[in-house]
């Protein structure tokens, strides 16, 4: 077993060394060295260069202070600009923000309008929710107004508690496809999981099924070879690459397509934490046992996911399709068993509306009995820290599960930096001892739940394209709760005594990293 693990590590290292990530890193480093060399070569103009750099830094500070950025993000940039005024402003120009060209902005506005027209709200359903629960109605209305995504009667929602279960259910549903398959994933990695799915996709293409894939280029930088989209095209699979990486200093690095969506014929949809890579199904071991989750939907609610995918597809492909031609026809649903309500929703970093964060805050603030959360990262702003603490001090049972084995040590250090404040306010923190928990779920009061792709960190809440499914009064909510309680049995409860045993230098390091956490 040990030999296999060592061999796997060597293969992964070899794959990394020949990957685009190494080339990209070398190219960026070279550009920085060239910039420094130019500055050194023309040192006789240092006073002029210094003056211009200071002016850029001052303008950057004024822009940051007056912009609508989260205060934590502002601090994370203000400190390095003040410490390094010569390069701070320049680095801000290269690496910060969500800037789009005017042409891209107009295209995005046009596509968003098409999506809004395709997602028409059913006032009967909204009125039903309002008559039952004003709090639920308020949350539904916020999501509808902010992401254009309406609620639906829940026909079938199935909670999938592990990557292994998700993998098998996804393959089953892909085999049933007759019209189209849409896949949108942050990471795709060649291996047991992806190769098995790819075999099904190629078979379906030969049967005349329209198969489309979107993957994030940065997410796949170390997992897929350059030009992989062309390889898929040769197999008859249509492919778009999100934010194709160019080895040039650019703020485009900030925005990533972090969504994980699978849609079959517009009648079945999946979303959750799982990417299409072997660690997610524990076919290989990276950080101990990998715990993830997803939700499968069947019925009209899948339309929201379909519109999300097609909106992204049209944006990346610079096309404008008639979205309604992908809307499936449902026979009269009078005989369908209605099990509560579901509302798949999207979150874009380009509309200045933090939908994911606000959905989470609404759930925390309205909880009466309990809030159970699983998240791989706990890097949160003052608003969520305050909401969690206020809920716990008000008698709500607030519990959070985070990983014990990190995927990134520095991010995990920042996650742990929040433990003391939360525990002091009555929040219970648990770490998943077997390994890494990648699941992103909320379950509240046996009434509400959210499962999706949205981590509790700055990038996920503000900089990435994300999605989730809000649920109300569904039976699957109890499955989410039971999975949480079962997972607690193999977690370590972090106590005040554990916090007191932390070495002072570790506490200092975590505090410093926490200041710059929005930039990680």
Secondary structure as the mmCIF struct_conf table of DSSP 4:
data_model
#
loop_
_struct_conf.conf_type_id
_struct_conf.id
_struct_conf.beg_label_comp_id
_struct_conf.beg_label_asym_id
_struct_conf.beg_label_seq_id
_struct_conf.end_label_comp_id
_struct_conf.end_label_asym_id
_struct_conf.end_label_seq_id
HELX_RH_AL_P HELX_RH_AL_P1 UNK A 2 UNK A 17
TURN_TY1_P TURN_TY1_P1 UNK A 18 UNK A 18
BEND BEND1 UNK A 19 UNK A 19
HELX_RH_AL_P HELX_RH_AL_P2 UNK A 20 UNK A 41
TURN_TY1_P TURN_TY1_P2 UNK A 42 UNK A 42
HELX_RH_3T_P HELX_RH_3T_P1 UNK A 43 UNK A 45
HELX_RH_AL_P HELX_RH_AL_P3 UNK A 46 UNK A 66
BEND BEND2 UNK A 67 UNK A 67
HELX_RH_AL_P HELX_RH_AL_P4 UNK A 71 UNK A 83
HELX_RH_AL_P HELX_RH_AL_P5 UNK A 85 UNK A 95
BEND BEND3 UNK A 97 UNK A 97
HELX_RH_AL_P HELX_RH_AL_P6 UNK A 102 UNK A 118
BEND BEND4 UNK A 119 UNK A 119
HELX_RH_AL_P HELX_RH_AL_P7 UNK A 123 UNK A 132
HELX_RH_AL_P HELX_RH_AL_P8 UNK A 134 UNK A 147
STRN STRN1 UNK A 152 UNK A 153
BEND BEND5 UNK A 155 UNK A 155
STRN STRN2 UNK A 156 UNK A 160
BEND BEND6 UNK A 162 UNK A 162
HELX_RH_AL_P HELX_RH_AL_P9 UNK A 163 UNK A 175
TURN_TY1_P TURN_TY1_P3 UNK A 176 UNK A 176
BEND BEND7 UNK A 178 UNK A 179
STRN STRN3 UNK A 180 UNK A 185
BEND BEND8 UNK A 186 UNK A 186
STRN STRN4 UNK A 188 UNK A 188
TURN_TY1_P TURN_TY1_P4 UNK A 190 UNK A 191
HELX_RH_AL_P HELX_RH_AL_P10 UNK A 192 UNK A 206
TURN_TY1_P TURN_TY1_P5 UNK A 207 UNK A 208
STRN STRN5 UNK A 210 UNK A 216
TURN_TY1_P TURN_TY1_P6 UNK A 217 UNK A 223
BEND BEND9 UNK A 224 UNK A 224
TURN_TY1_P TURN_TY1_P7 UNK A 226 UNK A 227
HELX_RH_AL_P HELX_RH_AL_P11 UNK A 228 UNK A 234
TURN_TY1_P TURN_TY1_P8 UNK A 235 UNK A 236
STRN STRN6 UNK A 238 UNK A 242
TURN_TY1_P TURN_TY1_P9 UNK A 243 UNK A 243
BEND BEND10 UNK A 247 UNK A 248
HELX_RH_3T_P HELX_RH_3T_P2 UNK A 251 UNK A 254
STRN STRN7 UNK A 256 UNK A 257
STRN STRN8 UNK A 261 UNK A 264
TURN_TY1_P TURN_TY1_P10 UNK A 265 UNK A 267
STRN STRN9 UNK A 268 UNK A 272
BEND BEND11 UNK A 273 UNK A 273
STRN STRN10 UNK A 276 UNK A 276
BEND BEND12 UNK A 277 UNK A 277
HELX_RH_3T_P HELX_RH_3T_P3 UNK A 278 UNK A 281
TURN_TY1_P TURN_TY1_P11 UNK A 282 UNK A 282
BEND BEND13 UNK A 283 UNK A 284
BEND BEND14 UNK A 286 UNK A 288
STRN STRN11 UNK A 289 UNK A 291
STRN STRN12 UNK A 294 UNK A 298
BEND BEND15 UNK A 299 UNK A 299
TURN_TY1_P TURN_TY1_P12 UNK A 300 UNK A 301
HELX_RH_AL_P HELX_RH_AL_P12 UNK A 302 UNK A 317
TURN_TY1_P TURN_TY1_P13 UNK A 318 UNK A 318
HELX_RH_3T_P HELX_RH_3T_P4 UNK A 323 UNK A 326
HELX_LH_PP_P HELX_LH_PP_P1 UNK A 327 UNK A 329
HELX_RH_3T_P HELX_RH_3T_P5 UNK A 333 UNK A 335
BEND BEND16 UNK A 336 UNK A 336
HELX_LH_PP_P HELX_LH_PP_P2 UNK A 337 UNK A 338
BEND BEND17 UNK A 340 UNK A 340
STRN STRN13 UNK A 341 UNK A 347
TURN_TY1_P TURN_TY1_P14 UNK A 349 UNK A 350
BEND BEND18 UNK A 351 UNK A 352
HELX_RH_AL_P HELX_RH_AL_P13 UNK A 355 UNK A 366
BEND BEND19 UNK A 368 UNK A 369
STRN STRN14 UNK A 370 UNK A 374
BEND BEND20 UNK A 376 UNK A 376
STRN STRN15 UNK A 378 UNK A 378
HELX_RH_AL_P HELX_RH_AL_P14 UNK A 382 UNK A 393
TURN_TY1_P TURN_TY1_P15 UNK A 394 UNK A 395
STRN STRN16 UNK A 397 UNK A 403
BEND BEND21 UNK A 404 UNK A 405
BEND BEND22 UNK A 407 UNK A 408
HELX_RH_AL_P HELX_RH_AL_P15 UNK A 409 UNK A 417
TURN_TY1_P TURN_TY1_P16 UNK A 418 UNK A 418
HELX_RH_AL_P HELX_RH_AL_P16 UNK A 419 UNK A 424
TURN_TY1_P TURN_TY1_P17 UNK A 425 UNK A 426
STRN STRN17 UNK A 428 UNK A 432
TURN_TY1_P TURN_TY1_P18 UNK A 433 UNK A 434
STRN STRN18 UNK A 435 UNK A 437
STRN STRN19 UNK A 441 UNK A 444
TURN_TY1_P TURN_TY1_P19 UNK A 445 UNK A 447
STRN STRN20 UNK A 448 UNK A 452
BEND BEND23 UNK A 453 UNK A 453
STRN STRN21 UNK A 456 UNK A 456
BEND BEND24 UNK A 457 UNK A 457
HELX_RH_AL_P HELX_RH_AL_P17 UNK A 458 UNK A 458
HELX_RH_PI_P HELX_RH_PI_P1 UNK A 459 UNK A 463
STRN STRN22 UNK A 464 UNK A 472
BEND BEND25 UNK A 473 UNK A 473
TURN_TY1_P TURN_TY1_P20 UNK A 475 UNK A 475
HELX_RH_AL_P HELX_RH_AL_P18 UNK A 476 UNK A 488
TURN_TY1_P TURN_TY1_P21 UNK A 489 UNK A 490
STRN STRN23 UNK A 491 UNK A 494
HELX_RH_AL_P HELX_RH_AL_P19 UNK A 496 UNK A 500
TURN_TY1_P TURN_TY1_P22 UNK A 501 UNK A 501
BEND BEND26 UNK A 502 UNK A 502
HELX_RH_AL_P HELX_RH_AL_P20 UNK A 504 UNK A 515
TURN_TY1_P TURN_TY1_P23 UNK A 516 UNK A 516
HELX_RH_3T_P HELX_RH_3T_P6 UNK A 517 UNK A 519
#
